[in-house]
Amino acid sequence: MKQFKALILKEYNTHKKQFLVAIWINLGVYAAIIIGLIIDFVRNGKLNVISLNSSDFGQFSPDLIMWGVNFFLAIVPAVLIFFVAGVVTENILNEDFKKKCAIFHLSQPVNLWKIIGSKVAAITGIFSIVLLLLTLLNGIVVSTIMSFLFKSNFGYGMIAMVQSYLLNITNIIFFTSISWIFSSMFTEKSGIKSVGLIIGYETTRGILLNISGIKLPSFVMYTTKLAFNNLHTVGVNFQTTKKFYTILPQNDQLRLIIQETWLSILNGEMVLKLVISVGLFALSYYFYKKREIL
């Protein structure tokens, strides 16, 4: 176990700047907002955001706004981490080969499964923690401000934060596993080559469909649907509740939306994404093992 922890720590120390880039960008956004508020206060003698009140939200209750803002705000750092994870995946798997020092690391008395496992644990574990920290930070800040300004229920912000985090981290792990398998297949420019491979497959699929009627599954459509169907269902449930359950008090509508959101997130699709991710991470061992060591 100590050996495994040491390998994870080695990956963290090697790619620390990339692992933490989302945190620095998030803090930079806060700094820009604070500077903007200071400028607004100096120019106008007050903060315009303070002049807002719950009546400005129309038919939506402050609690519903609290839930919605926190749920969708948590997606922003997840999108950022998604792009960063693609870069880190390329580096964590291929940097040793690019620098011609892979033979040194692979000659250590460590099982290859343990080496691959530590890399997977590093990228999934560290990004899970980074996303959790950013989701907590943003959720607590926004919920505190909205509770003060609009008398919204702080608890609904926390519920939305947890729900959005579970949805986001599952998708990050899912897409990272896809990027991971391509990066294990190609030691150089895996991003460009993987995009080319996908385009080639989709083009071939379209040609076969038009010429011979053979209908192969679409990689892009399947992965996109599997990844975002949960989020789409959340949006549909929200619209349906607001449209067909207007007879209910707004707090009851919100409770129904929260209940439906739990069902949209914690379901078979979430399990399937995690199972596919584990399978792709495990399959990467085969491609990694077959590489020519320089």
C-alpha positions in Angstrom: 0.0 0.0 0.0 2.9 2.4 0.8 4.3 1.7 -2.6 0.9 2.4 -4.3 0.6 5.7 -2.3 4.1 6.7 -3.4 3.2 6.1 -7.0 0.1 8.3 -6.7 2.1 11.0 -5.0 4.7 10.9 -7.7 2.0 11.4 -10.4 0.6 14.3 -8.4 3.9 16.0 -7.9 4.8 15.5 -11.6 1.5 17.1 -12.9 0.6 19.3 -9.9 0.2 22.5 -12.0 -2.2 20.8 -14.4 -4.2 19.2 -11.6 -4.7 22.5 -9.9 -5.3 24.7 -12.9 -9.1 24.6 -12.5 -8.7 25.9 -8.9 -6.5 28.8 -10.0 -9.0 29.8 -12.8 -11.9 29.6 -10.4 -10.1 31.8 -7.9 -9.2 34.2 -10.7 -12.9 34.5 -11.5 -13.6 35.4 -7.9 -10.9 38.0 -7.9 -12.4 39.5 -11.1 -15.8 39.6 -9.5 -14.5 41.2 -6.4 -12.7 43.9 -8.4 -15.8 44.5 -10.4 -17.9 44.9 -7.3 -15.3 47.3 -5.8 -15.4 49.4 -9.0 -19.2 49.4 -9.0 -19.3 50.5 -5.3 -16.8 53.3 -5.9 -18.7 54.6 -9.0 -22.2 54.3 -7.6 -21.8 54.4 -3.8 -23.7 51.1 -3.6 -23.7 47.6 -5.0 -26.4 47.2 -7.6 -26.8 43.5 -6.8 -28.1 44.4 -3.3 -31.1 46.1 -5.0 -32.3 42.8 -6.3 -35.2 41.1 -4.4 -37.2 37.9 -4.7 -39.9 39.6 -6.7 -37.5 40.0 -9.6 -37.7 36.3 -10.2 -41.3 36.3 -11.3 -43.1 32.9 -11.0 -40.0 31.2 -9.5 -39.6 31.1 -5.7 -36.4 32.1 -4.1 -35.8 28.5 -3.0 -36.3 27.2 -6.6 -33.8 29.8 -7.8 -31.4 28.7 -5.1 -31.6 25.1 -6.2 -31.4 25.9 -9.9 -28.5 28.3 -9.7 -26.4 26.0 -7.5 -27.2 22.9 -9.7 -26.2 24.5 -13.0 -23.3 26.6 -11.5 -21.6 23.4 -10.4 -21.4 22.3 -14.0 -19.0 25.2 -14.9 -16.0 23.8 -13.0 -16.8 20.3 -14.2 -16.6 21.5 -17.9 -13.2 23.1 -17.1 -11.9 20.0 -15.4 -13.2 17.9 -18.4 -10.8 19.8 -20.8 -7.9 19.8 -18.3 -8.4 16.0 -17.8 -7.8 15.4 -21.5 -4.5 17.1 -21.3 -3.4 15.4 -18.1 -4.4 12.0 -19.5 -2.1 12.5 -22.5 0.8 13.6 -20.3 0.4 11.1 -17.5 0.4 8.2 -19.9 2.8 9.4 -22.6 5.2 11.9 -21.1 7.7 9.3 -20.0 7.7 7.9 -23.6 8.2 11.3 -25.1 11.1 12.1 -22.9 12.6 8.6 -23.5 12.7 7.8 -19.8 9.9 5.2 -19.7 12.4 2.4 -19.5 13.7 3.8 -16.2 10.2 4.0 -14.6 9.1 0.6 -15.9 12.3 -1.1 -14.7 11.3 -0.4 -11.1 10.3 -3.5 -9.0 6.7 -2.6 -9.4 3.9 -4.6 -11.0 2.6 -3.0 -14.2 -0.9 -3.3 -12.9 0.1 -1.2 -9.9 1.7 1.4 -12.2 -1.4 1.7 -14.3 -3.6 1.6 -11.3 -1.8 4.4 -9.6 -2.1 6.6 -12.7 -5.8 5.9 -12.9 -6.2 6.5 -9.1 -4.3 9.8 -9.4 -6.3 11.3 -12.3 -9.7 10.1 -11.1 -9.1 10.7 -7.4 -7.4 14.1 -7.6 -9.9 15.5 -10.1 -12.7 14.2 -7.9 -11.3 16.1 -4.9 -10.6 19.2 -7.0 -14.2 19.2 -8.3 -15.6 18.6 -4.8 -13.6 21.5 -3.4 -14.7 23.9 -6.2 -18.3 22.7 -6.0 -18.3 23.2 -2.2 -16.6 26.6 -2.5 -19.0 27.9 -5.2 -22.0 26.3 -3.5 -21.4 27.7 -0.1 -20.5 31.2 -1.4 -23.6 31.4 -3.7 -26.0 29.9 -1.2 -24.8 32.2 1.5 -25.2 35.3 -0.7 -28.7 34.2 -1.9 -29.8 33.4 1.6 -28.8 36.9 2.7 -30.2 38.7 -0.2 -33.4 36.7 -1.0 -34.0 34.8 2.1 -33.6 31.5 0.2 -33.3 28.2 2.1 -29.5 27.5 2.3 -30.2 23.7 2.5 -31.7 23.6 -1.1 -28.4 25.0 -2.4 -26.5 22.2 -0.6 -28.9 19.6 -2.1 -28.4 20.9 -5.6 -24.6 21.0 -5.0 -24.5 17.3 -4.1 -26.8 16.3 -6.9 -24.8 18.2 -9.5 -21.5 16.9 -8.2 -22.6 13.3 -8.5 -23.7 13.8 -12.1 -20.6 15.8 -13.0 -18.0 13.5 -11.5 -19.6 10.5 -13.2 -19.4 12.2 -16.6 -15.8 13.3 -15.9 -14.7 9.8 -15.1 -16.6 8.4 -18.1 -15.0 10.8 -20.6 -11.6 10.5 -19.0 -11.7 6.8 -19.5 -12.4 7.3 -23.2 -9.6 9.7 -23.5 -7.5 7.3 -21.4 -7.9 4.3 -23.8 -7.0 6.5 -26.8 -4.0 7.9 -25.0 -2.8 4.3 -24.2 -3.2 3.4 -27.8 -1.2 6.3 -29.2 2.0 7.5 -27.6 2.1 10.8 -29.5 -0.6 13.3 -30.5 -3.3 11.0 -29.1 -5.9 13.7 -29.1 -5.5 14.4 -32.9 -5.3 10.7 -33.7 -8.3 9.7 -31.6 -10.4 12.5 -33.2 -9.2 11.2 -36.6 -10.1 7.6 -35.7 -13.6 8.6 -34.5 -14.2 10.7 -37.7 -13.0 7.8 -39.8 -15.3 5.4 -38.0 -18.3 7.7 -38.3 -17.6 8.3 -42.0 -17.3 4.6 -42.7 -20.5 4.0 -40.8 -22.3 6.6 -42.9 -21.0 5.1 -46.2 -22.0 1.5 -45.2 -25.4 2.8 -44.2 -26.0 4.5 -47.5 -24.5 1.9 -49.8 -25.5 -1.4 -48.2 -28.0 -0.5 -45.4 -25.7 -1.9 -42.7 -26.4 0.1 -39.6 -23.5 0.3 -37.2 -23.9 2.1 -33.9 -22.7 5.7 -33.8 -19.9 6.2 -31.3 -20.5 9.9 -31.0 -24.3 9.6 -30.6 -24.0 6.7 -28.1 -21.4 8.3 -25.8 -23.1 11.7 -25.9 -26.5 10.3 -25.1 -25.2 8.1 -22.3 -23.3 11.0 -20.8 -25.9 13.7 -21.0 -29.2 11.9 -20.9 -29.3 12.3 -17.1 -28.9 16.1 -17.4 -31.5 16.2 -20.2 -33.9 14.3 -18.0 -33.3 16.8 -15.1 -34.3 19.6 -17.5 -37.3 17.8 -18.8 -38.5 17.0 -15.2 -38.0 20.6 -14.3 -40.1 21.9 -17.2 -42.8 19.2 -16.7 -43.2 20.0 -13.0 -43.5 23.7 -13.7 -46.0 23.1 -16.5 -48.3 20.4 -15.1 -48.0 20.8 -11.4 -48.7 24.5 -11.1 -51.6 23.6 -8.7 -49.0 22.6 -6.1 -47.4 25.1 -3.8 -44.0 26.2 -5.0 -42.1 24.4 -2.2 -44.0 21.2 -3.1 -43.0 21.7 -6.7 -39.4 22.1 -5.7 -39.5 18.9 -3.5 -40.9 17.0 -6.5 -38.1 18.4 -8.8 -35.5 17.4 -6.3 -37.0 13.9 -6.0 -37.1 13.4 -9.7 -33.6 14.7 -10.0 -32.3 12.0 -7.6 -34.1 9.4 -9.8 -32.5 10.9 -12.9 -29.0 10.7 -11.5 -28.9 7.6 -9.3 -30.1 5.1 -11.9 -28.8 2.4 -14.3 -27.2 4.8 -16.7 -24.9 6.1 -13.9 -23.9 2.5 -13.1 -23.4 1.7 -16.8 -21.1 4.7 -17.2 -19.0 3.6 -14.2 -18.8 0.0 -15.5 -17.7 1.1 -18.9 -15.1 3.4 -17.4 -13.7 0.6 -15.3 -13.6 -1.6 -18.3 -11.8 1.0 -20.4 -9.3 1.7 -17.7 -8.6 -2.0 -17.4 -8.3 -2.4 -21.2 -5.6 0.3 -21.3 -3.3 -2.1 -19.5 -3.2 -4.3 -22.7 -2.2 -1.4 -24.9 0.2 0.0 -22.4 1.9 -3.4 -22.0 2.3 -3.7 -25.8 4.2 -0.5 -26.2 7.8 -0.5 -27.4 10.1 0.8 -24.6 12.7 3.2 -25.8 
